Amino acid sequence: MKFVVDRIKDIPIALHIDEPVGTFPLLVDMQDDSSSCITGNIQGDVTVVREYENIRVTGRVTAPLALSCSRCLAEFTSFVDTSFTIFFRKESALTSATEDELELGEMDLLSSAFSGDEIDLTHEIEEQIAMEIPLKPLCSDACKGLCHECGIDLNTSGCSCSKDPVRIAFSVLKDFKVTR
């Protein structure tokens, strides 16, 4: 999703996003790694406006997901819904610091540089979605997971395994006998 910088004035421009996952290389790589599966188009609305020398992009994007619970391994559907604000600054307008250490302000954390006469939002949109995909997805906060002995899903049924706590660190030494 690109827009021409010269067309951006003081009046906000609204853009609508409805793109397939294949448009976003980072999200395609994440699907190939099986870390997540986006099941539909990336949708959202973005507003672009010029503020002095900066271009402010404010938006909200959504994507449907199919995930596997990290506790019980059940497949479930979820939704990414994220809002963002990014300031774009012309690359020549950025000051280069000669110091070894530099303190970043809030504006530095929310800004990105661009060169040329077009800004491509593809990378920023895919980053926003990738950051919202959970590393350890849960089907619910109350998920009980799998039994560590028999492997049964404790959300659907109980098991008759021992509920005594297991101390794995020295459990191999419990039957150890010393003979002289």
MDTraj code that builds the backbone (N, CA, C; nanometers):
import mdtraj as md
import numpy as np

residues = "MET LYS PHE VAL VAL ASP ARG ILE LYS ASP ILE PRO ILE ALA LEU HIS ILE ASP GLU PRO VAL GLY THR PHE PRO LEU LEU VAL ASP MET GLN ASP ASP SER SER SER CYS ILE THR GLY ASN ILE GLN GLY ASP VAL THR VAL VAL ARG GLU TYR GLU ASN ILE ARG VAL THR GLY ARG VAL THR ALA PRO LEU ALA LEU SER CYS SER ARG CYS LEU ALA GLU PHE THR SER PHE VAL ASP THR SER PHE THR ILE PHE PHE ARG LYS GLU SER ALA LEU THR SER ALA THR GLU ASP GLU LEU GLU LEU GLY GLU MET ASP LEU LEU SER SER ALA PHE SER GLY ASP GLU ILE ASP LEU THR HIS GLU ILE GLU GLU GLN ILE ALA MET GLU ILE PRO LEU LYS PRO LEU CYS SER ASP ALA CYS LYS GLY LEU CYS HIS GLU CYS GLY ILE ASP LEU ASN THR SER GLY CYS SER CYS SER LYS ASP PRO VAL ARG ILE ALA PHE SER VAL LEU LYS ASP PHE LYS VAL THR ARG".split()
xyz = np.array([
    [0.0847, -0.1161, 0.0000],
    [0.0000, 0.0000, 0.0000],
    [0.0896, 0.1228, 0.0000],
    [0.0901, 0.1937, -0.1112],
    [0.1753, 0.3107, -0.1270],
    [0.0898, 0.4353, -0.1474],
    [0.1478, 0.5483, -0.1074],
    [0.0859, 0.6761, -0.1396],
    [0.1956, 0.7769, -0.1716],
    [0.1605, 0.8766, -0.2535],
    [0.2543, 0.9791, -0.2980],
    [0.2580, 1.0906, -0.1945],
    [0.3766, 1.1255, -0.1501],
    [0.3951, 1.2232, -0.0430],
    [0.3464, 1.3616, -0.0852],
    [0.3681, 1.4016, -0.2102],
    [0.3288, 1.5352, -0.2559],
    [0.1775, 1.5568, -0.2527],
    [0.1004, 1.4499, -0.2539],
    [-0.0464, 1.4628, -0.2508],
    [-0.1010, 1.4806, -0.1097],
    [-0.0173, 1.4600, -0.0099],
    [-0.0612, 1.4706, 0.1293],
    [-0.0533, 1.6170, 0.1708],
    [-0.1646, 1.6723, 0.2102],
    [-0.1726, 1.8121, 0.2529],
    [-0.2197, 1.8167, 0.3979],
    [-0.2651, 1.9327, 0.4415],
    [-0.3126, 1.9508, 0.5791],
    [-0.4480, 1.8840, 0.6033],
    [-0.5175, 1.8499, 0.4962],
    [-0.6476, 1.7822, 0.5085],
    [-0.6226, 1.6311, 0.5083],
    [-0.6747, 1.5599, 0.6099],
    [-0.6502, 1.4154, 0.6180],
    [-0.7083, 1.3387, 0.4992],
    [-0.6358, 1.2379, 0.4579],
    [-0.6804, 1.1475, 0.3514],
    [-0.7069, 1.0122, 0.4143],
    [-0.8245, 0.9572, 0.3887],
    [-0.8617, 0.8266, 0.4434],
    [-0.8377, 0.7188, 0.3386],
    [-0.7736, 0.6111, 0.3806],
    [-0.7464, 0.4973, 0.2931],
    [-0.8047, 0.3720, 0.3562],
    [-0.8566, 0.2819, 0.2729],
    [-0.9096, 0.1549, 0.3225],
    [-0.8183, 0.0429, 0.2749],
    [-0.7936, -0.0523, 0.3638],
    [-0.7073, -0.1665, 0.3332],
    [-0.7936, -0.2924, 0.3314],
    [-0.7805, -0.3702, 0.2267],
    [-0.8418, -0.5028, 0.2175],
    [-0.7510, -0.5848, 0.1261],
    [-0.6452, -0.6373, 0.1848],
    [-0.5398, -0.7036, 0.1082],
    [-0.5230, -0.8484, 0.1530],
    [-0.4895, -0.9377, 0.0601],
    [-0.4602, -1.0763, 0.0995],
    [-0.3266, -1.0837, 0.1728],
    [-0.3063, -1.1920, 0.2458],
    [-0.1852, -1.2109, 0.3249],
    [-0.0619, -1.2120, 0.2362],
    [-0.0738, -1.2596, 0.1137],
    [0.0396, -1.2674, 0.0213],
    [0.1031, -1.1331, -0.0086],
    [0.0340, -1.0251, 0.0200],
    [0.0865, -0.8898, -0.0023],
    [0.1924, -0.8535, 0.1013],
    [0.1931, -0.9228, 0.2142],
    [0.2807, -0.8892, 0.3264],
    [0.3842, -1.0002, 0.3465],
    [0.5099, -0.9801, 0.3015],
    [0.6127, -1.0862, 0.3067],
    [0.6404, -1.1404, 0.4471],
    [0.6430, -1.0552, 0.5483],
    [0.6700, -1.1018, 0.6847],
    [0.5614, -1.1976, 0.7332],
    [0.4365, -1.1666, 0.7035],
    [0.3259, -1.2529, 0.7450],
    [0.3264, -1.3851, 0.6684],
    [0.3682, -1.3811, 0.5420],
    [0.3811, -1.5046, 0.4639],
    [0.4893, -1.5935, 0.5254],
    [0.6019, -1.5333, 0.5659],
    [0.7095, -1.6102, 0.6304],
    [0.6619, -1.6712, 0.7614],
    [0.5829, -1.5968, 0.8386],
    [0.5310, -1.6493, 0.9652],
    [0.4382, -1.7678, 0.9406],
    [0.3586, -1.7624, 0.8350],
    [0.2701, -1.8747, 0.8021],
    [0.3502, -1.9948, 0.7554],
    [0.4577, -1.9706, 0.6800],
    [0.5416, -2.0813, 0.6329],
    [0.6119, -2.1507, 0.7484],
    [0.6435, -2.0747, 0.8547],
    [0.7071, -2.1312, 0.9739],
    [0.6058, -2.1997, 1.0644],
    [0.4788, -2.1963, 1.0294],
    [0.3684, -2.2544, 1.1055],
    [0.3506, -2.1918, 1.2430],
    [0.4006, -2.0696, 1.2611],
    [0.3813, -2.0039, 1.3896],
    [0.2422, -1.9416, 1.3996],
    [0.1796, -1.9181, 1.2870],
    [0.0425, -1.8657, 1.2867],
    [-0.0178, -1.8885, 1.1490],
    [-0.1493, -1.8781, 1.1421],
    [-0.2191, -1.8930, 1.0150],
    [-0.3254, -1.7851, 1.0054],
    [-0.3054, -1.6922, 0.9162],
    [-0.4040, -1.5866, 0.8935],
    [-0.5034, -1.6412, 0.7924],
    [-0.6307, -1.6438, 0.8313],
    [-0.7316, -1.7140, 0.7525],
    [-0.8115, -1.6250, 0.6585],
    [-0.7827, -1.4970, 0.6565],
    [-0.8572, -1.4070, 0.5691],
    [-0.7735, -1.2871, 0.5308],
    [-0.8384, -1.1891, 0.4705],
    [-0.7691, -1.0681, 0.4282],
    [-0.7336, -0.9788, 0.5464],
    [-0.6281, -0.9011, 0.5281],
    [-0.5911, -0.7961, 0.6228],
    [-0.6790, -0.6765, 0.5886],
    [-0.7557, -0.6299, 0.6864],
    [-0.8468, -0.5186, 0.6617],
    [-0.8187, -0.4057, 0.7594],
    [-0.8521, -0.2858, 0.7190],
    [-0.8338, -0.1732, 0.8088],
    [-0.8559, -0.0402, 0.7412],
    [-0.8447, 0.0630, 0.8207],
    [-0.8585, 0.2001, 0.7733],
    [-0.7399, 0.2798, 0.8227],
    [-0.6871, 0.3655, 0.7345],
    [-0.5699, 0.4457, 0.7648],
    [-0.6004, 0.5900, 0.7277],
    [-0.5558, 0.6830, 0.8131],
    [-0.5683, 0.8256, 0.7855],
    [-0.4285, 0.8835, 0.7742],
    [-0.4055, 0.9579, 0.6661],
    [-0.2744, 1.0168, 0.6402],
    [-0.2907, 1.1687, 0.6345],
    [-0.2035, 1.2396, 0.7083],
    [-0.2097, 1.3856, 0.7107],
    [-0.0697, 1.4422, 0.7268],
    [-0.0460, 1.5598, 0.6684],
    [0.0833, 1.6267, 0.6828],
    [0.0808, 1.7131, 0.8080],
    [0.1868, 1.7018, 0.8884],
    [0.2045, 1.7859, 1.0055],
    [0.3441, 1.8460, 0.9974],
    [0.3526, 1.9696, 0.9506],
    [0.4792, 2.0390, 0.9281],
    [0.5622, 1.9587, 0.8297],
    [0.6809, 1.9139, 0.8691],
    [0.7650, 1.8352, 0.7773],
    [0.7343, 1.6856, 0.7856],
    [0.6511, 1.6450, 0.8814],
    [0.6222, 1.5033, 0.9034],
    [0.4926, 1.4622, 0.8349],
    [0.4823, 1.3330, 0.8111],
    [0.3576, 1.2718, 0.7640],
    [0.3101, 1.1813, 0.8769],
    [0.1895, 1.2073, 0.9279],
    [0.1355, 1.1249, 1.0362],
    [0.0370, 1.0250, 0.9770],
    [0.0612, 0.8973, 1.0070],
    [-0.0268, 0.7893, 0.9626],
    [-0.0892, 0.7270, 1.0867],
    [-0.2208, 0.7330, 1.0953],
    [-0.2950, 0.6733, 1.2056],
    [-0.3866, 0.5683, 1.1466],
    [-0.3903, 0.4518, 1.2079],
    [-0.4740, 0.3478, 1.1506],
    [-0.5116, 0.2393, 1.2469],
    [-0.5959, 0.1523, 1.1963],
    [-0.6404, 0.0346, 1.2694],
    [-0.6522, -0.0786, 1.1684],
    [-0.5878, -0.1912, 1.1976],
    [-0.5919, -0.3064, 1.1083],
    [-0.6373, -0.4300, 1.1849],
    [-0.7024, -0.5201, 1.1137],
    [-0.7528, -0.6439, 1.1721],
    [-0.7173, -0.7613, 1.0806],
    [-0.7067, -0.8792, 1.1433],
    [-0.6801, -1.0015, 1.0679],
    [-0.7339, -1.1212, 1.1453],
    [-0.8051, -1.2125, 1.0779],
    [-0.8515, -1.3354, 1.1445],
    [-0.7388, -1.4382, 1.1517],
    [-0.7316, -1.5096, 1.2649],
    [-0.6245, -1.6064, 1.2872],
    [-0.6794, -1.7447, 1.3198],
    [-0.6048, -1.8463, 1.2847],
    [-0.6283, -1.9833, 1.3311],
    [-0.5025, -2.0227, 1.4076],
    [-0.5186, -2.0534, 1.5352],
    [-0.4045, -2.0824, 1.6225],
    [-0.4216, -2.2170, 1.6914],
    [-0.3134, -2.2661, 1.7483],
    [-0.3145, -2.3886, 1.8271],
    [-0.2782, -2.3505, 1.9702],
    [-0.3601, -2.3932, 2.0659],
    [-0.3387, -2.3601, 2.2065],
    [-0.2068, -2.4203, 2.2543],
    [-0.1289, -2.3419, 2.3262],
    [0.0008, -2.3902, 2.3727],
    [-0.0096, -2.4825, 2.4938],
    [-0.1270, -2.4908, 2.5575],
    [-0.1457, -2.5812, 2.6722],
    [-0.2139, -2.7115, 2.6338],
    [-0.3244, -2.7031, 2.5585],
    [-0.4016, -2.8246, 2.5286],
    [-0.3932, -2.8667, 2.3815],
    [-0.3255, -2.7889, 2.2986],
    [-0.3040, -2.8165, 2.1560],
    [-0.4308, -2.8114, 2.0719],
    [-0.5406, -2.7609, 2.1264],
    [-0.6656, -2.7496, 2.0510],
    [-0.6561, -2.6341, 1.9514],
    [-0.7142, -2.6547, 1.8347],
    [-0.7199, -2.5487, 1.7345],
    [-0.8334, -2.4529, 1.7710],
    [-0.8091, -2.3231, 1.7569],
    [-0.9126, -2.2235, 1.7835],
    [-0.8905, -2.1019, 1.6948],
    [-0.9942, -2.0214, 1.6813],
    [-0.9844, -1.9005, 1.5997],
    [-0.9738, -1.7791, 1.6906],
    [-0.9058, -1.6797, 1.6402],
    [-0.8872, -1.5561, 1.7144],
    [-0.8837, -1.4415, 1.6146],
    [-0.8607, -1.3221, 1.6650],
    [-0.8651, -1.2041, 1.5818],
    [-0.7589, -1.1057, 1.6284],
    [-0.6821, -1.0522, 1.5373],
    [-0.5879, -0.9451, 1.5684],
    [-0.6574, -0.8145, 1.5366],
    [-0.6562, -0.7231, 1.6313],
    [-0.7160, -0.5914, 1.6129],
    [-0.6224, -0.4913, 1.6789],
    [-0.5523, -0.4121, 1.5984],
    [-0.4519, -0.3223, 1.6520],
    [-0.4626, -0.1827, 1.5920],
    [-0.4349, -0.0842, 1.6749],
    [-0.4324, 0.0557, 1.6318],
    [-0.2897, 0.1064, 1.6401],
    [-0.2543, 0.2006, 1.5537],
    [-0.1178, 0.2511, 1.5519],
    [-0.1130, 0.3947, 1.5020],
    [-0.0039, 0.4617, 1.5369],
    [0.0287, 0.5943, 1.4860],
    [0.1772, 0.5948, 1.4542],
    [0.2109, 0.6333, 1.3321],
    [0.3504, 0.6392, 1.2895],
    [0.3741, 0.7743, 1.2229],
    [0.4850, 0.8370, 1.2581],
    [0.5264, 0.9614, 1.1949],
    [0.6382, 0.9296, 1.0972],
    [0.6238, 0.9747, 0.9734],
    [0.7275, 0.9567, 0.8726],
    [0.8007, 1.0882, 0.8550],
    [0.9336, 1.0806, 0.8556],
    [1.0168, 1.1978, 0.8344],
    [1.1075, 1.1730, 0.7151],
    [1.1284, 1.2770, 0.6381],
    [1.2191, 1.2679, 0.5236],
    [1.3565, 1.2283, 0.5748],
    [1.4229, 1.1373, 0.5057],
    [1.5505, 1.0841, 0.5513],
    [1.6547, 1.1934, 0.5708],
    [1.6559, 1.2947, 0.4860],
    [1.7534, 1.4034, 0.4999],
    [1.7226, 1.4924, 0.6191],
    [1.5974, 1.4906, 0.6686],
    [1.5586, 1.5731, 0.7826],
    [1.6029, 1.5120, 0.9150],
    [1.6415, 1.3852, 0.9142],
    [1.6862, 1.3200, 1.0369],
    [1.8263, 1.3682, 1.0721],
    [1.8481, 1.3965, 1.1964],
    [1.9811, 1.4390, 1.2402],
    [2.0623, 1.3169, 1.2763],
    [2.1849, 1.3151, 1.2343],
    [2.2704, 1.2010, 1.2680],
    [2.3470, 1.2331, 1.3952],
    [2.3432, 1.1412, 1.4873],
    [2.4095, 1.1606, 1.6157],
    [2.5510, 1.1058, 1.6076],
    [2.6447, 1.1816, 1.6631],
    [2.7833, 1.1368, 1.6629],
    [2.8209, 1.0738, 1.7958],
    [2.7320, 1.0804, 1.8923],
    [2.7600, 1.0238, 2.0228],
    [2.7390, 0.8727, 2.0210],
    [2.8065, 0.8043, 2.1134],
    [2.7905, 0.6597, 2.1239],
    [2.6540, 0.6233, 2.1812],
    [2.6084, 0.7005, 2.2773],
    [2.4795, 0.6748, 2.3395],
    [2.3842, 0.7871, 2.3032],
    [2.2599, 0.7490, 2.2754],
    [2.1593, 0.8452, 2.2360],
    [2.0292, 0.8099, 2.3052],
    [1.9695, 0.9061, 2.3696],
    [1.8415, 0.8823, 2.4357],
    [1.7295, 0.9060, 2.3360],
    [1.6409, 0.8076, 2.3235],
    [1.5303, 0.8178, 2.2303],
    [1.4086, 0.8737, 2.3009],
    [1.3447, 0.9676, 2.2371],
    [1.2206, 1.0227, 2.2892],
    [1.1018, 0.9500, 2.2304],
    [0.9829, 0.9885, 2.2730],
    [0.8611, 0.9232, 2.2243],
    [0.8458, 0.9404, 2.0734],
    [0.8788, 1.0570, 2.0231],
    [0.8677, 1.0822, 1.8793],
    [0.9616, 0.9918, 1.8001],
    [1.0816, 0.9655, 1.8544],
    [1.1771, 0.8775, 1.7867],
    [1.1265, 0.7342, 1.7796],
    [1.0543, 0.6904, 1.8816],
    [1.0027, 0.5541, 1.8840],
    [0.8847, 0.5350, 1.7909],
    [0.8137, 0.6419, 1.7620],
    [0.6962, 0.6339, 1.6760],
    [0.7244, 0.6759, 1.5321],
    [0.8495, 0.7080, 1.5007],
    [0.8776, 0.7620, 1.3682],
    [0.9566, 0.6650, 1.2828],
    [0.9465, 0.6886, 1.1550],
    [1.0157, 0.6085, 1.0567],
    [1.0636, 0.7029, 0.9469],
    [1.1701, 0.6681, 0.8799],
    [1.2249, 0.7532, 0.7749],
    [1.1773, 0.7051, 0.6381],
    [1.1662, 0.7991, 0.5460],
    [1.1345, 0.7627, 0.4082],
    [1.2217, 0.8436, 0.3150],
    [1.2434, 0.7899, 0.1976],
    [1.3166, 0.8623, 0.0942],
    [1.2374, 0.8504, -0.0345],
    [1.2566, 0.9427, -0.1219],
    [1.1827, 0.9428, -0.2467],
    [1.0506, 1.0162, -0.2319],
    [0.9618, 0.9941, -0.3266],
    [0.8343, 1.0658, -0.3241],
    [0.7156, 0.9757, -0.2930],
    [0.7419, 0.8507, -0.2512],
    [0.6351, 0.7583, -0.2116],
    [0.6669, 0.6962, -0.0759],
    [0.5614, 0.6651, -0.0017],
    [0.5752, 0.5920, 0.1241],
    [0.4964, 0.4623, 0.1102],
    [0.5629, 0.3519, 0.1399],
    [0.4991, 0.2207, 0.1343],
    [0.4666, 0.1772, 0.2777],
    [0.3402, 0.1545, 0.3066],
    [0.2965, 0.1170, 0.4410],
    [0.2973, -0.0337, 0.4654],
    [0.3335, -0.1119, 0.3667],
    [0.3284, -0.2574, 0.3789],
    [0.4069, -0.3075, 0.4989],
    [0.5292, -0.2613, 0.5133],
    [0.6144, -0.3095, 0.6237],
    [0.5570, -0.2697, 0.7599],
    [0.5089, -0.1480, 0.7733],
    [0.4556, -0.1022, 0.9018],
    [0.3291, -0.1796, 0.9397],
    [0.2431, -0.2062, 0.8424],
    [0.1190, -0.2797, 0.8694],
    [0.1495, -0.4232, 0.9110],
    [0.2403, -0.4892, 0.8390],
    [0.2731, -0.6272, 0.8748],
    [0.3423, -0.6352, 1.0106],
    [0.4220, -0.5348, 1.0458],
    [0.4846, -0.5326, 1.1785],
    [0.3797, -0.5195, 1.2882],
    [0.2804, -0.4343, 1.2674],
    [0.1755, -0.4151, 1.3675],
    [0.0989, -0.5449, 1.3915],
    [0.0682, -0.6167, 1.2860],
    [-0.0045, -0.7430, 1.2986],
    [0.0845, -0.8498, 1.3629],
    [0.2099, -0.8582, 1.3195],
    [0.3019, -0.9594, 1.3739],
    [0.3238, -0.9398, 1.5234],
    [0.3290, -0.8149, 1.5697],
    [0.3503, -0.7899, 1.7124],
    [0.2293, -0.8293, 1.7966],
    [0.1112, -0.8373, 1.7375],
    [-0.0105, -0.8709, 1.8114],
    [-0.0397, -1.0203, 1.8141],
    [0.0287, -1.0990, 1.7329],
    [0.0073, -1.2439, 1.7331],
    [0.0766, -1.3007, 1.8565],
    [0.0035, -1.3718, 1.9429],
    [0.0639, -1.4205, 2.0682],
    [0.1694, -1.5278, 2.0434],
    [0.2759, -1.5230, 2.1240],
    [0.3814, -1.6240, 2.1147],
    [0.3349, -1.7578, 2.1698],
    [0.2587, -1.7548, 2.2784],
    [0.2025, -1.8753, 2.3391],
    [0.0511, -1.8567, 2.3464],
    [-0.0175, -1.8858, 2.2362],
    [-0.1625, -1.8636, 2.2354],
    [-0.2364, -1.9592, 2.3278],
    [-0.3421, -1.9083, 2.3906],
    [-0.4269, -1.9886, 2.4782],
    [-0.5696, -1.9848, 2.4256],
    [-0.6359, -2.1015, 2.4255],
    [-0.7750, -2.1067, 2.3820],
    [-0.8638, -2.0318, 2.4795],
    [-0.8258, -2.0301, 2.6086],
    [-0.8928, -1.9489, 2.7102],
    [-0.7964, -1.9326, 2.8275],
    [-0.8204, -1.8323, 2.9091],
    [-0.7334, -1.8104, 3.0254],
    [-0.7457, -1.9235, 3.1272],
    [-0.8587, -1.9923, 3.1260],
    [-0.8821, -2.1007, 3.2212],
    [-0.8433, -2.2381, 3.1654],
    [-0.7701, -2.2423, 3.0558],
    [-0.7304, -2.3696, 2.9949],
    [-0.6470, -2.4508, 3.0941],
    [-0.6851, -2.5786, 3.1128],
    [-0.6157, -2.6666, 3.2072],
    [-0.5012, -2.7426, 3.1417],
    [-0.4980, -2.7472, 3.0093],
    [-0.3892, -2.8141, 2.9384],
    [-0.4059, -2.9646, 2.9320],
    [-0.2944, -3.0347, 2.9139],
    [-0.2920, -3.1800, 2.9031],
    [-0.2324, -3.2407, 3.0304],
    [-0.2765, -3.3602, 3.0637],
    [-0.2185, -3.4325, 3.1769],
    [-0.0736, -3.4662, 3.1415],
    [0.0180, -3.4424, 3.2332],
    [0.1597, -3.4669, 3.2055],
    [0.1953, -3.6162, 3.2043],
    [0.1039, -3.7012, 3.2509],
    [0.1321, -3.8452, 3.2500],
    [0.0630, -3.9171, 3.1343],
    [-0.0700, -3.9000, 3.1223],
    [-0.1430, -3.9759, 3.0205],
    [-0.1733, -3.8944, 2.8948],
    [-0.1632, -3.7614, 2.9004],
    [-0.1834, -3.6779, 2.7827],
    [-0.3274, -3.6435, 2.7502],
    [-0.4210, -3.6761, 2.8393],
    [-0.5614, -3.6463, 2.8128],
    [-0.5863, -3.4961, 2.8297],
    [-0.6799, -3.4431, 2.7505],
    [-0.7149, -3.3016, 2.7590],
    [-0.7973, -3.2802, 2.8854],
    [-0.7429, -3.2065, 2.9806],
    [-0.8094, -3.1859, 3.1093],
    [-0.9267, -3.0887, 3.1003],
    [-0.9441, -3.0214, 2.9870],
    [-1.0592, -2.9325, 2.9681],
    [-1.1863, -3.0118, 2.9373],
    [-1.1713, -3.1261, 2.8734],
    [-1.2877, -3.2045, 2.8315],
    [-1.3204, -3.3180, 2.9263],
    [-1.2194, -3.3737, 2.9920],
    [-1.2446, -3.4837, 3.0858],
    [-1.1314, -3.4910, 3.1881],
    [-1.1602, -3.5633, 3.2949],
    [-1.0598, -3.5820, 3.3987],
    [-0.9829, -3.7105, 3.3754],
    [-0.8771, -3.7287, 3.4512],
    [-0.8004, -3.8531, 3.4404],
    [-0.7780, -3.9085, 3.5808],
    [-0.7349, -4.0325, 3.5867],
    [-0.7145, -4.0968, 3.7160],
    [-0.5667, -4.1040, 3.7529],
    [-0.4864, -4.0222, 3.6926],
    [-0.3428, -4.0212, 3.7227],
    [-0.3188, -3.9616, 3.8607],
    [-0.2064, -3.9942, 3.9178],
    [-0.1694, -3.9435, 4.0492],
    [-0.1536, -3.7923, 4.0452],
    [-0.2093, -3.7275, 4.1442],
    [-0.2018, -3.5816, 4.1514],
    [-0.0882, -3.5349, 4.2408],
    [-0.0044, -3.6300, 4.2864],
    [0.1090, -3.5934, 4.3706],
    [0.2080, -3.5108, 4.2890],
    [0.2649, -3.4083, 4.3495],
    [0.3619, -3.3280, 4.2759],
    [0.4862, -3.4100, 4.2428],
    [0.5383, -3.3893, 4.1258],
    [0.6552, -3.4623, 4.0797],
    [0.7758, -3.3706, 4.0883],
    [0.8801, -3.4184, 4.1532],
    [1.0054, -3.3427, 4.1591],
    [1.1003, -3.4091, 4.0602],
    [1.1133, -3.3475, 3.9478],
    [1.1892, -3.4075, 3.8392],
    [1.3395, -3.4004, 3.8643],
    [1.3876, -3.2991, 3.9311],
    [1.5315, -3.2772, 3.9455],
    [1.6047, -3.3975, 4.0048],
    [1.5520, -3.4568, 4.1127],
    [1.6202, -3.5685, 4.1773],
    [1.5359, -3.6963, 4.1758],
    [1.4373, -3.7031, 4.0905],
    [1.3501, -3.8205, 4.0899],
    [1.4234, -3.9477, 4.0472],
    [1.5289, -3.9373, 3.9699],
    [1.6040, -4.0566, 3.9293],
    [1.6829, -4.1158, 4.0454],
    [1.7059, -4.0392, 4.1498],
    [1.7840, -4.0878, 4.2639],
    [1.6983, -4.1470, 4.3749],
    [1.5651, -4.1470, 4.3591],
    [1.4792, -4.1920, 4.4682],
    [1.4968, -4.3409, 4.4999],
    [1.5320, -4.4225, 4.4023],
    [1.5523, -4.5643, 4.4260],
    [1.7003, -4.6039, 4.4299],
    [1.7853, -4.5090, 4.4360],
    [1.9297, -4.5333, 4.4382],
    [1.9732, -4.5885, 4.5741],
    [2.0442, -4.7006, 4.5724],
    [2.0923, -4.7643, 4.6963],
    [2.2441, -4.7775, 4.6875],
    [2.3067, -4.7432, 4.7989],
    [2.4517, -4.7522, 4.8063],
    [2.4887, -4.8806, 4.8797],
    [2.5744, -4.9611, 4.8246],
    [2.6213, -5.0837, 4.8905],
    [2.7704, -5.0727, 4.9133],
    [2.8158, -5.1263, 5.0298],
    [2.9587, -5.1198, 5.0636],
    [3.0217, -5.2531, 5.0621],
])
top = md.Topology()
chain = top.add_chain()
for i, resn in enumerate(residues, 1):
    res = top.add_residue(resn, chain, resSeq=i)
    for name in ("N", "CA", "C"):
        top.add_atom(name, md.element.get_by_symbol(name[0]), res)
traj = md.Trajectory(xyz[None], top)
